[in-house]
């Protein structure tokens, strides 16, 4: 975005300043500070090996939860499937915190490596901190397989300053045992 600025020069109406006036009376563009900019957003299966940092290796919004990976959930190693998103960003300042929310068509237990955070919920919030004026961010997530076949629709959106920066809808499919 640009802000247009003009200069009031009516006191400089001498003929010798004619060329100068044309340049000074023309609008000038002054950059206005914008919010965070997100680009190259990618969602899908997350891959990693000992030589590589985690990254989206297969773009898809249809995640089959097979349990081929390993995760730590509530201080226990469990079978899981890794998925998530990554993007590039440009910030107007050194860091910002994104306010994110999610919702699901089915109730879920939410946790992390240390504990169960919420049980039997359909929605929630979380925050992501972006650091540096520009960079690349990855948000790996995981899900353990279900014993019963089925699917869950999930929606996630993250915003800054009240403006949605990205949103994704995806399906977690559970083949069952």
N, C-alpha and C positions, 0 to 999 in steps of 0.2 A: 504494500500500500504506500502511496505517496500523499503527502500533504502539499497543496499548492499555496505558495506564498507570493504576494505581490508587494511592490515597493511604491509608496506614495511619493512622487517626485514633482508635484505641481509647482514647487518653488524653484525648480531648475529648468525654466522654459527659455533659456538663451539659445539662439541659433547655433552657436559654436558647440553646444553640447548635444546637438541633434542625434548624432550617432550613439553617443553615450546613453541618451535617454531611451532609445529603442532597446538597447540591451538591458537597461535597468528596469524598464516598465514591463518587459516580457515576464510572464510567470516563471518562477524558478521552482525546481522540485527539491524538496527536503525530505529525506527518508524519515518515515515515522516508525517507531518501534512496533514490531508485530509480535504476536504470540509464537509459541513453538510451532515448528514446521516438521511434519512427518512425511517421509518418502520411502519408496521401495518396501512397503509393508508386505510381508509374506507369512502365511500360516500353513502349518502342515506337520508332518512327522519330524521329530528332532533326532538327529544322528550325532554321534561323537565317537572318537577313538582316542587313543593315547597321544596321537600327533595333532589332533584337530580339536578346536574348541567346539562346543555345541552349536549347531546350525540347523535350519530347516533344510532337510535333504530331499523331501518329497512333498511338493505342494498339493494339498488336498483339504477339503472341508468335511471329508468323510473318514473319520478315524476308526479303524477296527482295533478294538482293545484286545490284544492277544496275550499280553503278559510275558512277552519275550524279553523285556528289559528287567532291570532290578532297581528298586527305589527304597529309600528309607522313609517310612511313614509311622509316626508315633513311636519312634525308637526301635522299629522292627524292619528288617529287610523283607520286602514283599515283591512278588512279580508285578510288573506294570508295563504300560506303554507310554513312551514319551512323545509329547506333541507340544505345540506352542507357536509363538510368533516372534518375528524379528523385524527391525526397521532401522532406517537412518534418521537422524534428527538434526535440526538446527534450532538453537535457543537464543532468545533475546538477552539472556543473562547466564551466569555460570552454572546454575542448576534450577530445576523445577521439579515439583512433585505432581504427578498425574493422579487424578482421582478416577478410579475405575470401579465399575460395577458389573455384575454378572447375574444371569438368571438361567434357570434350567427347567425343562419340562417335567423332570422327576426330582424327587428329594435325594439329597446327597449328604454324605459326611465329608466335611472339609478339614484338612489337616496339613501338617508339614512334617519335616523330619523329627521334630521334638514332641509334638502333641497333636491331639484332635482339637481343632479350633471351634467347630460347630457341627452339630449332628442333626440329621433329618431336615435340612433346609433346602429351599428352592432358589434363593438369591442371596447376594452378599456384596460387600465392597472390599476393595484393596487399594493400595497405593504403590506406584512405581516412581523411583527417584531417577531422573536423568541428570548426569553430571557432565560438565564441560559444554562449551558453546556449540560443539558439533560432535557427533559420534555415531556409533552403531550400538543398538540395544537388542538383547535377546531375552525372552521370557519363557524358559522351558517349564512345562507343566506335565503332570503325569496322572494316570488313572489306573487303578487295579481292576482286573477283570471281574465280571459278575458271574455268579453261578447260573443264572437264568438268562436265556437269550432275550435280546431286546435292543432298544435304541433310546438315546436321550438327546434332545435338541438343546444346545447351549448358546447363549448370546453373551458377548463381552463388549464393553465400550469404555474408552478412556478419554478423559477431558482435561483441559487446562484453562483456567479462567472462565469456566462456564461454556467453553467451546469444545465440542466433540472433535477429537483428533483422529481417531480410528475406531472402527467397530468390526466385529466378526461374528458370524453365525456358523456353527458347525454341528455335526452329528457324531456322537460317540456310539459306535455299534458294538454290542457284546454278543459274540457267537454262542456263548454258553459252554457248558462242559460236554 
